[in-house]
Amino acid sequence: MIWAGWALAAALTDRDRLATPEARANLAGIALAYRLKARVATNPRVLVPTLEVGFQEGTITVSGIIHTPKELHIIQEIVKEVCGDTPVRLDLHHRV
């Protein structure tokens, strides 16, 4: 039992060491990217079966194939609502 308590204390200390402001900001960015992906994927006005959303170096990237310019406009509205001032790069392509 003493060993298990020591291992738990060591793991908690290590967790605190790894919880830097940069790590927290990165985690918040990843969470925001997933929130954006969920909003786009569940919106009945758009269909992006190849939707990819990621977060790297402070920027959210949205990629996929859209069918109409109207879908692009709707996605831009969703991005503005969900992401606010967070930088977002749209890499969306029209299916021809």
Buried (B, 14 or more C-beta within 10 A) or exposed (E): EEEEEEEEEEEEEEEEEEEEEEEEEBEEBBEBBBBBBEBBEEBEEBBBEEBEBBBEEEEBBBBBBBEEEEBBEBBBEBBEEBBEEBEBEBEBEEEE
